[in-house]
Amino acid sequence: MEGKKFYPTKRYLEFQKNAIANLESFWEKEAEKIPWFKRWEKVLVWDEPFAKWFVGGMLNASYGCIDAHLHSWRKNKVAIYWEDEQGNTKSFSYVQLHREVNKLASVLKKIGVEKGDIVVLYLPMIPELVFSMLATVRIGAIHTVVFSGFSSQALADRINDTRAKVLITADFGIRRGKFVPLKDIVDNALKLTPSIKKVVLIKRTEKEVKIEEGRDLLYHELLKNAENYVEPEPVESTHPLYILYTSGTTGKPKGIVHSTGGYLVYNYATYKWVFDISDESIYWCTADVGWVTGHSAIVYAPLLHGATIVIYEGAPDFPYLDKWWEIIEKYGVTIFYTSPTALRMFIRYGEEWIKKHDLSSLKILGTVGEPINPEVWEWYYKNIGNERCPIVDTWWQTETGGMMISPSPGLELVPLKPGSATLPLPGIDAEVVDDTGNPVPPGTKGYLVIKKPWPGMLMGIYEDPDRYKETYWSKFKGMYYTADYAMKDEEGYFWLLGRADEILKVAGHRIGTAEIEGAVVATPFAAEAAVVGMADPIKGEAIVIFVILKQGYNPDDSLKKKIIDSIRTQIGPFATPQEIYFVEKLPKTRSGKIMRRILKAIVQDKPIGDVTTLEDEASVEEIKTAYEEFKKMIR
Ligand code: WTA
């Protein structure tokens, strides 16, 4: 690679340029590819920063993902292959999926769910999770999926923000052979949430769980009296499809609201370009449905295309190290989409596990969620793709609704560069800018921004338009602020360089430092806490906490354990820290802001000069002195 220049193809650049120049007609053509009950009157109403796409159009996501396929050969093809750690399998054809979704939709109606109501889903990776999402939107209700790794407190916070009346859960989830007591977690959460009146309980196991009469209803019992068909409720294009909570820079998670029409059009289009998906694809995205990747990449985009999806309920390396490669071979997966964290873990296990399997069905490989190091990219290309499959490194966010910067082999493959997400997708006007909002020269680090609206963009933050404006549209005038650092190279390729705000990506999971700090100071003995990310060879980032104790408490391991317990009960086990340091004070600027730059330099064992953030208000001298002082303190 050294010294060689790789320019994007002319065709791709033309395509991109034309799309941006004719934004509305470009997206209008894409919108025509998905089923609508009524055509829109206006492609875009842009009341900055609020975008309404395909205004006046009516559609239904469940119709598009299921019913639309029942009139073709796809009717009897497999929509979902599901497998668990024990090797139990289930599969559902499109017509069977239709049946399941309709039955549940009729049940939801019977228990009082109406158009516009919010239904909370707290479920493991079982087919019923997909049924629940599609059944909810079938009747015009809105789902809020809460990742089943979140604790009862985190679940309660999300329920309380939506004031939802109905929740769907399961008795247990199963991971690494262990039973995760989801119903118990729900019961605890519901002590803190007055709004939930009905719980639909799916029995995933034979084990007994507590049932609260009048509130808890058994899914399999309800289905006995369910109807086989429920008319899909036509909704406005701008009717919310779902709310998904994600971490921000304050302790309170943001309810990201996505539209029905714009979101579906955007995901339909981008999955064709990026994954060249079709109704012949066997598509496996290893994310959990609880995160945005699961929403777009497991459920809505592939089902809209009539593809077959694979769902695996379990950890990547359990019960044996080649479970994933076995799944690819067994189902003949053609498109495989995973995280750099998972790949880094597999590199460590060695190639012999992969060589045991025939992976020749694969056509395109993808990654998402965090930057991929060039070595990992090369390893993926060679060992999983056998040097045949393009790798699509897809950059996007919960807020963007779909992929934004990525190679597009389904449209026009540009030369790939390991570690670069390549170029913005057609219609996406991305730029890298400095503090004043001006583009930076090639090779310079800056902030990634998007300069024009796109159909997948969030409609807002649930019930908080001011926070929406403040978070995304106040840093730079007229540009969506991604809060990611990036760099463009000489050939115009984008390189993503991590978050520019106080959000961590731990094993691809998005966690706000403020949420963790909140959980630490919730203990009776912590006076103050500061959380930073430390580079981790597998997880990308790991959590490090600095804690100041209240007077009268002495640092010891029992306090560390209590801090960990607090994080696990307030957020969830996935936010468990790697290191906890007790300190007497934290380095602060004159106005009292913690100098995170110093903390980051220390945990990464780097000289202070190498650790850049663009927003520190302290002078270099001050930072150096504070760094030296602080370093002595934690030794
Ligand atoms: C990061 C996940 C580098 C980024 C879909 C972004 C990436 C955050 C990539 C959003 C990528 C996502 N390369 N970084 N290909 N994809 N990110 O909301 O920092 O969970 O802002 O959405 O993940 O995380 P979220």
Residues whose N, C-alpha, C, O or C-beta is under 5 A from the ligand:
A	BS01	WTA	V292 T367 V368 G369 E370 P371 I372 D393 T394 W395 W396 Q397 T398 T482 D484 L496 G498 R499 G508 R510
